[in-house]
Amino acid sequence: MKVLSIFILLTVVYSQEQIIIAEGMTGQKLLDFVVENYKPAEVLNWEHAKDTLYSIIDLQENNQLTCVYTGYTITLNTGVDPSTNADSQGINAEHTYPQSMGADFEPMKSDMHHLYPVRAAVNSSRNNAPYYDIDDSKTDVWFYLDFDQSNIPTENIDSYSEKENDTPDKFEPREDHKGNAARSVFYFYAMYQDSASYIFFTLQKNTMKKWHYEDIVDMSEYDRTFVIAQYQDDKPNPFVLDSTLARRIWFNEPPQSAYNININEIHYNPSSEQGSDDDYEF
């Protein structure tokens, strides 16, 4: 057994508590189980989904609505149609899995587990580009708040999203949305295999795995998936609940794998003495 020695207080919480879904299963068998148990039988229609996304799911204190790619924030007028008001202020709905890659019809189009509010101009620029870790020297456009620039930022660089105009184009979300985006990609490809582009998924699969473990689930993302579930057959995104799912389904790795291990997969061994190599095992 490979042992990891770490000296931390067990009371420190690094991410939301995780569960192991269908423990022992891997590959296609696990994928089938996830689809059978977590794919919603129904979702809202497109117009209703957008309104719900803006006015309930992602609405913050003081009616603030924020672009997940840039931090650009508007104040939503809750007395009028949410989609119309958001659109008039430059916010629309981003399909993490682009419409042209399999999300052009309902229910795929309106499944809120892969929808987010974003600046309309950034949404248009990303278009159907796959996600990627772009070398800063190759970034053509940097997006932040309500502006774009071509030069490498000198401060707050992690708060910028990036676009590389290439063949294919590439898009990199700001750091605090990378894990969220990855888990949305995994969700969409799992639930809608018949319509989702295999090539598009394959292009970014390894990057999504990396982001999934670098930007782990926080309280906001955890709560969000359950709020969405209230409108989608009470089905949360299982990739938010279980950090091992993606690698067990697509990477042939068991939960005990040491690759980019989530802190919640490190288990305390109470029989060992503090400071020994057996304090934490995986």
N, C-alpha and C positions, 0 to 999 in steps of 0.2 A: 504494500500500500504506500502510495506516495504521500509524504507528510509535509505540511506547510507550517512553519513556525512563525506566528504573528503575535505581537504584544499589543492588544487593544482591549478596551473595556467592552464587555458584552452588552452594556446598556446603550452604546452608541448605535443609532439606526442609520444605515446607509441607503436603504431603499425600502419600498413596500414589501411586506412579507409575501413570499412566493409559495406556490404549491407545485407539486409534481402531478401533472395530468397523465393518466394512464401509465403509471410507473411500470417500467419493464418493456414497454412497446417502443419500436423504432420504425423508421421508413414508411412505406405505403400503408402498413397496418395502422400506425399511429396517425397518419394523415387522414385516413378514412374515419378513424374514431373522432378526431377533432372536427371534421366536417359534419359528421352525424350529430355531434353534441353541441356544436357552437355556431353553426351556420343559421342565421335567422330565417324563419319561414316567410317573414314579410318585413319590409322596411317602408319608410315614408316615401311618398312620391317626391320628385326632384324639387318642386317649388316649396313644398312643406318641409323637406329636409333642410334646405337652405335657411328658411325662416327659423327653424328650430335651432340650427347650428349657431346662428348669429344671436338670437334673442334668449337662448337658454343654455346650450352646451358650453359655449365659449365666452359668454357675456361675463364681464368682471365687475368689480365694485364701481359704483358711479356710472354704470352703463358703458363701460369702456370695452372696446373690441380691438384686439391686437393681432397684427400680421405675424404669423409664426416664423416667417423668413427674415423679417427686418426689424421687428419691434415697432413699426409704424402703428399708431393707435388713433382710433376715432371714438367719438361719443355717439352711441347709437340713440336715435330718437325712437323710443319705444312706443310712441303714440301713432306711428305710421307703419307701413309694411316694412319689415326688417330688411328684406333683400333689396328692395328699392332704395331704402335709405343708406344701406351699406355701400351699394353700388355707386350712389351719387357722391360718396366720400372716398371712392377709390379702393374699396375692399370687395373681393368676390371669393368664391369657393374654389380651393385648390383640390384637384384629384391627385392624391399621392401616386396612385397608379393611373396614369393619364387616360383620358377617354379614348384616344386613338390606339391605346395598347390593351384595350379590353373593357373599358368602363364607359362606353358610349351609350349603353341602354340600361334601363332599370331591370333588376334591382342594383346592379353593379354601380351605376352612375350615382345613386343616392344613398349608398351604404355609408353612414357617417363615421364608421371606424377608419375610413381613409380620407375623410374630408376635413379641411382646415381653412380658416379665414386667412387670406393673404392679400397683399397689395396687388391690384389688378395688373399693373405693369410688370411686376415680377412674375406673376403667373403666366402672362403672355410670353415673357422672355424664356422662362423655363420650357414652356410648350410640352414636348414629350421627351425631353432629355433625361437620360438615366442619372441616378445619383452617383457621385464619385468624389473621392478625395483629390481635389485639384491642386497641383503644384502652384503655389502663390505666383510664381514667375510666369505661369501660363494663363492666369485668370485674366479674362478680357473685361469683365464687368463685376464690380463689387456693389452689393445692394445693402443699404442701411436706412432705417427710418423712411423718410419720403424722398431720398435722393440716391443717385447712382454715381459711380466714379470708375475711372480706368486705372488709377494708381493704387498701389498697395497701401492700405490704411496704416497710419502711424500710431494709432491707438484704438482700443476696443475692437481689435481685429476679429475676435471670436464672435462678435455680435453681427458680423456681416455674412450674408450669403454670397456665393460666387457662381459665375457662369464662364465656361470656356467654350468659345465658338470653334468647333472642330467637327470632325466626321467620325463618330457622332458627336453632337454637342454634349457637354457634361454640366451638371448642376450640383453644387454643394451647399446644403442648408447651413445656417448658423449652428454653432456647436450645441446649443441647448435643445435643438430640435432633431438632431441626427438619430438618436435612439427611437424617438417617437415615429419618425419617418420609416425607419427600418421595420418596426413592429407593425406598421400599417401596410408596408409592402408584403411582409410575410403573411399577414392576415388576408389580404386581397388575393394573393396567388394561391393560398390554401383553399379559400372558400369558392373561388371562381376560376378553377383550373381550365374549364372548358372554353372560357372567353379570354382569359389573361394571356398575354404574349409570353411564350416560353423564352424567346430570345431576349426580350427586355428584362425578364427576371434573371436570366443567366448572366447578363452583362454586369449586374450589380449585386449578385447574390453574396459574394465574399465580402464586399464592402458593407452590405447590410448586416452581416454577421459581426463584423468588426464594430460597427456603430452600436449595435444592439448591446454589446458588453462594455463599451466605453461610456455610453450615456444611458445608464440604467433607469428603470422605472422610478419616478418620484410620486409623491402623494397626488399632485395635480393630474398626472396621466392616469394613475390608478382610479381616482375618483371619476375622471372623465369617462372612462370606458363603461362604468356602471350607470352613469347618467344616460349615456347613449343607449345602453341596453334596455332602458325603460321604454324606448321608442322602437326597439328592434327585437321583439320576441324574447325579451329578458336574456339576451345573449351578449356577454362582454367579449372583448377581444382576448382569446386565450393566450396569445403571445405576450400580453401584458401581465397575465397571471402567472405564467410559468416560463422562466428564463431559459429552460432547457429544451423547449419544444422545437425551436428552429434547428438546432444542431442535431437533435435526435431524428427529425424528419428528413432533412436534406443533406446533412453532413456526416451521417453515420457515426455520431459520437454519443456515448452514453452520458447520463447526468453527472457521473463522477469525473468527466474529462477536466483536465487542468487548464484548457485553453480559455483565457480571459474569464476566469471564474468569477461569478457573481458572489458578492459577500454573503448572500443568503444561502449559498450552496456550501459554505464552510460550517462544519458542525463541531460544536464543543464536545470534547471528550472529558467528562467529569471524573473519570477514574485516574486521570494522570495528574501529576504535580505541576503547578504553575511554572512555566519557563522551560518545560521539557519539549522535545520534538513532537510529542504526541498531543499537545494542547489543542491543535486544530488539524482536522483531517478531511480529506476529500477523495 
